Every structure is written in structure tokens, then in C-alpha cells.
Amino acid sequence: MKIELFQPLYIHEIGTRDNQEDALWPKMPTIDDRLFVLCDGMGGHEHGEVASQTVTQALGKWFAEHVDAASPLSDDQLRDAIEYAYTQLDRYADGSPKQMGTTLTLIYFGKNGVTAAHMGDSRIYHIRPNEGLLYVSRDHSLVFDLYQSGEITYDEMKNFKQKNIVTRAMTPGEDHRMRPDIIHITDVKAEDYFYSCSDGMLEQMSDSELFEIFASDITDEDKKQLLIRATADSKDNHTAWIIPIKGAIAEEGDELLENQEPTARCNALNITPPPPSASDDDDVQIADDDDVVLVSSPKQAKQQLPIIKYAIAAVSIILVLFAAWFLFLRPDGDNNAPPPQPTLLQKPITRDSVDKSKDTIKKDNKADESARNKQSVNAPSRNDTTRHISHR
């Protein structure tokens, strides 16, 4: 497969941030370029920008030295390229609690079609103006995990308080390297677009609004200007690649290539979450600022058990322990002897039986009183001396 491009365009705006933490490769794109990388750095001033620039430049250098445009790109080659970028990033590992890092989007146009890879919440789109969205990369973020599990709706994702928490990114000095999602796309036609962007481009724009811009009958430069105007009020840096497809020429062996878009798990269009949960007991941490926060795993919403369940559990444990003590640990009796059987009432309790019990108790009390009177006659008085009492 040979994929031809029209002139690629890019957007690289700072927003209301003090510095630009997004980075692109190549710096001056042409129709002959095959590799397009976008990174959104995180970690604060002079940290996020270092991470994003280091990774984009490292990937550009590795591809230039190791990839032949006349040969298919393998997944092993792509992993080697990312490992090289990690080694370059490791030079900046300083053990800081707020470690630098970066998201990643990578698009490569090769002999075996389009290879796309991503980490974090920067996205890749495959857009066909006369059909719709064919691929939307699945965000590696807490908010998308909550959406996928049915905790929130797709519309609620945009304004969710923890939307800046990502669950996968490239960071230096880690023993366990986070890996990208990789997808192979062979269903490529003339007039398609591949679009990658940082999350700042999506701050004020939905997927449907994005598609309307690309489906409009205007020039690619006009589409770029519409995207810039639509994201002018974004607080974050907003950066994007707009890559228009001129055509795809079939070659021998293309019939063996697999198009993974319709079934790929990393395609957000293939994810159908369960109905949203009605619970409001989410136990997630709210970020203190607008910067991106990396977490090793998403903190799912936790449901607190009612106190009665704890009480039942505690009583059950006590009963089990008591039964074990009674059967095996009690000091008296034979441990092997069967437990005593409960005594069952032979007759039901009635009012007559209660009255008879009262008469019996009165008779017993009179007999006890008569006996005590007889004893008191022979008992010593308060002034008698008793030998068994000691005085202080």
C-alpha cells in the first residue's frame, strides 16, 4: 500500500498557560513525511516541555536512522523506537515527587497502511467526511475509565472535575515502562483525514462539532482556522496535526493486511458502557490544580456498605468464635462429648400455670421465713463475742 498525502497542517497555540508544554514532530512538515508525533508534557514549568520535546525529537531521530520507507513498519520496530525515547527521557529522572512526563500520539504512513500509537489523553482520529468518524483513540484517563464502567455519561466527561488525571504516560526513571496502544489501519481512502491533538483542542469542542468542521466544503486551511477559533478560549495549550489523504494506491500483498478499526479495543467507538450508576458515593481524589496528574491506576468509585451489614458481619464472627470455644477450648467436660441439647418446654405456658407458680413461690417463701425465725432464736446477739472476727 502506498499512501499519498496533501500538505499536512498543524496548530500550536499556548492558550492561557505561561509556557508551551506541547511538542510536534516534524517541525516543518512536507507531503513526503511519513511520521507525525504529538506530545503533551506535564510536570510544571520547565518540566513538561522538556519531556514532550525530548520524546518527539528522540522518535524523529530513531525513525530517520532505522526505518526504511520502502519496507513495512513492524510493531517490534515501533516498540524499539519508544524504548529509545524512554532512554533519552531517563536522563532527566531526578526522583522528584512531581515527576515530569508526557502523553504521546504517533501516526506513521507505511507500506502496511497506517500504524497509530498513543498514551494518555491526547487523541488520534480517522475521519471520513462523507461517512463519519472511523477511529477515535481511547483516552488513558480516569474520566474515561469511569465512563467505560458506566459511572458517568459521555457528555459528563467534558466537565468532570478529575478529567486531568491520566492513567498512562511516558515518565523517566521507571522500572516498569508504560506501553502505548497500537492499531493498524488499512481502510484508507482519498479525502480521508487523520487528526491528532492534545486535550486542549477538545476543551471547547465535541466529536460531533469536530466532524462538522472536517465534513464542511471548505479548504484545509479554512478548516484549520475554524479549529483555531473554536479553541481560542481553551485554558490549556492546544496543539494538533491535520493530515489530509490524497489517495491510497493498492499494491501486491495488501489483501493480507488487517484493518483493526472495527474491532480494536483502543477504538473508543467500539466501547459500549453499561447504563450510568445512580450512586453519588464516588471516592476519588480531586486534583488541586489544572495540570495533568498521572496515577498508576484509576481510583474507581467505592460504594460504602450500610452499617447494618457491618453489624451482621460482626455478630456472625462472634457466634463462630463462641461455637469454636464451646466445642474445642472450654476447660470443663470432655471435648469429644456431644454438646448439650436445649431443653424443650413440654407444656405451653398458660395463665393457670403462671398462677400456680405464684402460689408455689408464696408457700416456699413462708417456709423460708419460719426457718429463719427458728434460727434467730439461737443466734448470738450484737454484744456477744465472736472468735472468728478480727478487729483492726
C-alpha positions as CSV (number, residue, x, y, z in Angstrom):
1,M,0.0,0.0,0.0
2,K,1.2,3.4,-0.9
3,I,-0.5,6.4,0.9
4,E,-0.1,9.8,-0.6
5,L,-0.7,13.0,1.4
6,F,-1.8,16.5,0.7
7,Q,0.2,19.2,2.6
8,P,-0.1,18.4,6.4
9,L,-1.1,21.3,8.6
10,Y,-0.5,21.9,12.3
11,I,-1.9,24.0,15.2
12,H,0.4,25.0,18.1
13,E,-1.2,27.5,20.5
14,I,-0.2,28.3,24.0
15,G,-3.6,29.1,25.4
16,T,-3.6,30.9,28.8
17,R,-0.6,28.9,30.1
18,D,2.7,30.6,30.9
19,N,4.7,28.1,28.7
20,Q,4.2,25.7,25.8
21,E,4.3,22.1,27.0
22,D,3.1,20.6,23.8
23,A,5.6,19.5,21.1
24,L,5.4,18.3,17.5
25,W,7.5,16.3,15.0
26,P,8.4,17.1,12.3
27,K,8.9,20.9,12.8
28,M,8.4,21.7,9.1
29,P,6.1,19.1,7.6
30,T,6.0,18.2,3.9
31,I,3.9,15.8,1.7
32,D,6.9,13.3,1.9
33,D,6.9,13.0,5.6
34,R,5.7,9.6,6.9
35,L,6.0,10.1,10.7
36,F,3.8,12.6,12.7
37,V,4.3,12.8,16.5
38,L,2.5,14.9,19.1
39,C,3.2,15.1,22.8
40,D,1.6,17.0,25.7
41,G,4.0,17.4,28.5
42,M,3.2,17.5,32.2
43,G,5.0,18.3,35.4
44,G,5.1,22.0,35.7
45,H,7.2,24.9,34.3
46,E,10.4,23.7,32.5
47,H,9.5,20.1,33.1
48,G,6.5,19.2,30.8
49,E,8.1,21.0,27.9
50,V,11.4,19.1,28.4
51,A,9.6,15.8,28.4
52,S,7.5,16.4,25.3
53,Q,10.4,17.8,23.3
54,T,12.7,15.0,24.4
55,V,10.3,12.3,23.2
56,T,9.3,13.9,19.9
57,Q,12.9,14.5,18.9
58,A,14.0,11.1,20.0
59,L,11.3,9.4,18.0
60,G,12.1,11.5,14.9
61,K,15.8,10.7,15.2
62,W,15.2,6.9,15.7
63,F,12.8,6.6,12.7
64,A,15.2,8.6,10.5
65,E,18.1,6.2,11.3
66,H,16.3,2.8,11.5
67,V,13.1,2.8,9.3
68,D,13.1,2.3,5.5
69,A,10.1,3.9,4.0
70,A,10.1,1.1,1.3
71,S,9.6,-1.6,4.0
72,P,6.7,-2.2,6.3
73,L,6.9,-0.9,9.9
74,S,6.8,-3.8,12.4
75,D,5.4,-3.5,16.0
76,D,8.8,-4.5,17.3
77,Q,10.4,-1.6,15.5
78,L,7.8,0.7,17.0
79,R,8.5,-0.6,20.5
80,D,12.2,-0.2,20.0
81,A,11.7,3.4,18.9
82,I,9.6,4.1,22.1
83,E,12.2,2.4,24.2
84,Y,14.9,4.6,22.8
85,A,12.7,7.7,23.6
86,Y,12.4,6.4,27.2
87,T,16.2,6.1,27.5
88,Q,16.6,9.7,26.4
89,L,13.9,10.7,28.9
90,D,15.6,8.9,31.7
91,R,18.4,11.4,31.6
92,Y,16.0,13.8,33.4
93,A,15.0,11.4,36.2
94,D,15.6,13.2,39.5
95,G,13.4,11.4,41.9
96,S,11.1,14.4,42.3
97,P,7.6,13.6,43.8
98,K,6.1,15.6,40.9
99,Q,7.8,13.7,38.1
100,M,7.9,15.1,34.6
101,G,6.1,13.1,31.8
102,T,4.3,13.4,28.5
103,T,1.4,11.9,26.6
104,L,2.1,10.5,23.1
105,T,0.3,10.3,19.8
106,L,2.2,8.7,16.8
107,I,0.9,8.2,13.2
108,Y,3.1,6.5,10.6
109,F,2.1,6.1,7.0
110,G,3.9,3.0,5.6
111,K,3.8,0.1,3.2
112,N,1.4,-1.8,5.5
113,G,-1.0,1.0,5.9
114,V,-1.3,3.4,8.9
115,T,0.2,2.5,12.2
116,A,-1.1,4.6,15.1
117,A,0.0,4.5,18.7
118,H,-1.0,6.6,21.7
119,M,-0.6,7.0,25.5
120,G,-2.6,9.3,27.7
121,D,-5.5,11.6,26.8
122,S,-4.1,13.1,23.6
123,R,-6.2,11.7,20.8
124,I,-6.0,10.3,17.3
125,Y,-9.0,10.5,14.9
126,H,-9.6,8.9,11.5
127,I,-12.3,10.9,9.8
128,R,-14.1,10.2,6.5
129,P,-16.1,13.3,5.7
130,N,-18.8,11.5,3.7
131,E,-19.3,8.8,6.3
132,G,-18.3,9.9,9.8
133,L,-15.7,9.0,12.5
134,L,-13.9,5.7,11.9
135,Y,-11.5,5.8,14.7
136,V,-11.2,7.7,18.0
137,S,-8.4,6.6,20.3
138,R,-9.5,5.6,23.8
139,D,-8.2,8.0,26.4
140,H,-6.0,6.6,29.1
141,S,-7.6,8.7,31.8
142,L,-9.7,8.3,35.0
143,V,-12.6,10.1,33.5
144,F,-12.8,7.6,30.5
145,D,-12.5,4.7,32.9
146,L,-15.5,6.0,34.8
147,Y,-17.4,6.4,31.5
148,Q,-16.5,2.9,30.4
149,S,-17.6,1.4,33.6
150,G,-20.9,3.3,33.4
151,E,-20.3,5.7,36.4
152,I,-20.7,8.8,34.2
153,T,-22.1,9.6,30.8
154,Y,-20.1,10.6,27.7
155,D,-21.4,14.2,28.0
156,E,-20.4,14.4,31.7
157,M,-16.8,13.6,30.8
158,K,-16.2,17.1,29.5
159,N,-16.9,18.9,32.8
160,F,-15.8,16.2,35.2
161,K,-13.6,17.5,38.0
162,Q,-11.0,14.8,37.6
163,K,-10.7,15.0,33.8
164,N,-7.0,16.0,34.1
165,I,-6.0,12.6,35.7
166,V,-4.2,10.3,33.2
167,T,-3.5,6.7,33.8
168,R,-0.8,6.1,31.2
169,A,2.1,8.4,30.1
170,M,5.8,8.4,29.4
171,T,7.8,9.2,32.5
172,P,11.6,8.9,33.2
173,G,13.3,6.5,35.6
174,E,10.5,3.9,35.9
175,D,11.3,0.2,36.2
176,H,8.0,-0.6,34.6
177,R,7.6,1.2,31.3
178,M,4.1,2.1,30.2
179,R,3.3,0.9,26.7
180,P,1.1,2.5,24.0
181,D,-2.0,1.1,22.4
182,I,-1.1,0.3,18.8
183,I,-3.6,-0.1,15.9
184,H,-3.2,-0.9,12.2
185,I,-5.5,0.8,9.7
186,T,-5.7,-0.3,6.1
187,D,-9.1,1.1,5.2
188,V,-7.6,4.4,3.9
189,K,-9.2,6.4,1.1
190,A,-8.8,9.7,-0.8
191,E,-10.2,12.7,1.1
192,D,-9.9,11.0,4.5
193,Y,-8.3,12.9,7.4
194,F,-6.0,11.8,10.2
195,Y,-6.2,14.2,13.0
196,S,-4.2,14.1,16.3
197,C,-4.5,16.6,19.1
198,S,-3.7,17.4,22.7
199,D,-6.7,17.6,25.1
200,G,-6.6,21.4,24.9
201,M,-8.1,21.2,21.5
202,L,-11.1,19.2,22.9
203,E,-11.8,21.5,25.8
204,Q,-14.4,23.5,24.0
205,M,-15.3,21.0,21.2
206,S,-17.3,17.8,21.0
207,D,-16.6,15.0,18.5
208,S,-19.7,15.9,16.5
209,E,-18.6,19.5,16.2
210,L,-15.1,18.4,15.1
211,F,-16.6,16.1,12.4
212,E,-18.8,19.0,11.1
213,I,-15.7,21.1,10.5
214,F,-13.9,18.3,8.6
215,A,-17.1,17.5,6.6
216,S,-17.6,21.1,5.5
217,D,-16.9,22.0,1.9
218,I,-14.0,24.4,2.6
219,T,-10.3,24.3,2.1
220,D,-8.0,22.6,4.6
221,E,-6.5,25.9,5.6
222,D,-10.0,27.2,6.4
223,K,-10.7,24.1,8.5
224,K,-7.5,24.8,10.4
225,Q,-8.7,28.4,11.1
226,L,-12.1,27.2,12.2
227,L,-10.4,24.8,14.7
228,I,-8.2,27.6,16.0
229,R,-11.2,29.9,16.5
230,A,-13.2,27.1,18.2
231,T,-10.4,26.5,20.7
232,A,-9.4,30.2,21.2
233,D,-10.7,30.2,24.8
234,S,-9.0,27.0,25.9
235,K,-7.1,27.3,29.1
236,D,-4.6,24.6,28.2
237,N,-2.0,24.5,25.4
238,H,-3.8,23.3,22.3
239,T,-1.9,21.5,19.5
240,A,-3.0,19.4,16.6
241,W,-1.9,17.6,13.4
242,I,-4.3,17.8,10.3
243,I,-3.2,15.2,7.8
244,P,-5.3,15.1,4.6
245,I,-5.1,11.9,2.5
246,K,-4.7,12.4,-1.3
247,G,-5.0,8.8,-2.1
248,A,-4.1,5.2,-1.3
249,I,-2.6,3.0,-4.1
250,A,-3.1,-0.7,-3.7
251,E,0.0,-3.0,-4.0
252,E,0.7,-6.7,-4.1
253,G,0.1,-8.3,-0.7
254,D,-2.4,-5.7,0.5
255,E,-5.0,-8.4,0.7
256,L,-3.1,-10.0,3.7
257,L,-3.2,-6.8,5.7
258,E,-5.7,-6.5,8.5
259,N,-7.8,-3.4,9.2
260,Q,-8.2,-3.3,13.0
261,E,-10.5,-0.3,13.3
262,P,-13.9,-2.2,13.5
263,T,-12.8,-4.4,16.4
264,A,-9.9,-2.7,18.2
265,R,-10.3,-2.2,21.9
266,C,-8.4,1.0,21.7
267,N,-11.0,2.4,19.4
268,A,-13.4,4.3,21.7
269,L,-16.2,3.9,19.1
270,N,-16.2,0.2,19.8
271,I,-16.8,0.7,23.6
272,T,-20.4,0.4,24.8
273,P,-20.5,1.1,28.6
274,P,-23.3,-0.1,30.9
275,P,-26.0,2.4,32.0
276,P,-24.7,5.1,34.3
277,S,-24.7,4.4,38.0
278,A,-27.1,6.4,40.2
279,S,-24.7,6.4,43.1
280,D,-23.1,9.7,44.3
281,D,-20.6,8.0,46.6
282,D,-17.6,8.3,44.3
283,D,-14.4,8.2,46.4
284,V,-11.9,9.8,44.1
285,Q,-9.3,12.5,44.8
286,I,-9.8,15.9,43.3
287,A,-6.8,17.5,41.8
288,D,-5.5,20.7,43.3
289,D,-4.7,22.4,40.0
290,D,-5.4,22.3,36.3
291,D,-2.2,20.5,35.5
292,V,-2.2,16.9,34.3
293,V,-1.8,14.3,37.1
294,L,-0.5,10.8,36.4
295,V,-1.8,7.9,38.5
296,S,-0.8,4.3,38.3
297,S,-4.4,3.0,38.3
298,P,-7.7,4.7,38.3
299,K,-9.5,5.1,41.6
300,Q,-12.9,3.7,41.0
301,A,-15.9,4.9,42.8
302,K,-16.5,2.9,46.0
303,Q,-19.8,2.1,47.5
304,Q,-20.0,2.3,51.3
305,L,-21.8,-0.6,52.9
306,P,-24.7,0.2,55.3
307,I,-23.8,0.0,59.0
308,I,-26.3,-2.9,59.5
309,K,-24.2,-5.1,57.2
310,Y,-21.1,-4.4,59.3
311,A,-23.2,-5.3,62.5
312,I,-24.4,-8.5,60.9
313,A,-20.8,-9.4,59.9
314,A,-19.5,-8.7,63.4
315,V,-22.2,-10.8,65.1
316,S,-21.6,-13.7,62.7
317,I,-17.9,-13.6,63.6
318,I,-18.6,-13.6,67.4
319,L,-21.0,-16.5,67.0
320,V,-18.4,-18.5,65.1
321,L,-15.7,-17.8,67.7
322,F,-18.1,-18.7,70.6
323,A,-19.1,-22.0,68.9
324,A,-15.4,-22.9,68.3
325,W,-14.6,-22.1,72.0
326,F,-17.6,-24.2,73.2
327,L,-16.7,-27.2,71.1
328,F,-12.9,-27.3,71.4
329,L,-11.5,-24.9,74.0
330,R,-13.8,-24.9,77.1
331,P,-11.8,-26.2,80.1
332,D,-14.5,-28.4,81.7
333,G,-16.1,-31.5,80.2
334,D,-15.0,-33.9,77.5
335,N,-14.1,-32.1,74.3
336,N,-15.3,-35.1,72.4
337,A,-18.7,-35.1,74.2
338,P,-21.7,-34.0,72.2
339,P,-22.9,-30.5,73.0
340,P,-25.9,-30.3,75.4
341,Q,-29.2,-30.3,73.7
342,P,-31.6,-27.4,74.5
343,T,-34.4,-28.2,77.0
344,L,-37.8,-28.0,75.3
345,L,-40.9,-27.0,77.2
346,Q,-43.2,-30.0,77.5
347,K,-46.4,-27.9,78.0
348,P,-47.3,-24.5,76.7
349,I,-47.2,-21.5,79.1
350,T,-50.8,-20.5,80.2
351,R,-52.3,-18.1,82.7
352,D,-53.3,-21.0,85.1
353,S,-49.7,-22.3,85.1
354,V,-48.5,-18.8,85.9
355,D,-50.9,-18.6,88.9
356,K,-49.9,-22.0,90.2
357,S,-46.3,-20.9,90.0
358,K,-47.1,-17.8,92.1
359,D,-48.9,-20.0,94.8
360,T,-45.9,-22.3,95.0
361,I,-43.5,-19.3,95.4
362,K,-45.6,-17.9,98.2
363,K,-45.6,-21.3,100.1
364,D,-41.8,-21.5,99.6
365,N,-41.3,-18.0,101.0
366,K,-43.4,-18.8,104.1
367,A,-41.4,-21.9,104.8
368,D,-38.1,-20.0,104.4
369,E,-39.4,-17.3,106.8
370,S,-40.4,-19.8,109.5
371,A,-37.0,-21.4,109.3
372,R,-35.2,-18.1,109.6
373,N,-37.2,-17.3,112.8
374,K,-36.2,-20.5,114.4
375,Q,-32.5,-19.8,113.7
376,S,-32.7,-16.3,115.0
377,V,-33.7,-17.6,118.5
378,N,-30.4,-19.4,118.9
379,A,-28.3,-16.8,117.1
380,P,-25.8,-14.7,119.2
381,S,-26.7,-11.0,119.9
382,R,-24.7,-7.9,118.6
383,N,-22.9,-7.8,122.0
384,D,-21.8,-11.4,122.1
385,T,-18.1,-12.1,121.5
386,T,-17.2,-14.0,118.3
387,R,-13.7,-15.5,117.9
388,H,-13.6,-15.7,114.1
389,I,-13.9,-11.9,113.6
390,S,-10.7,-9.9,113.7
391,H,-10.7,-6.2,114.6
392,R,-8.4,-3.5,113.3
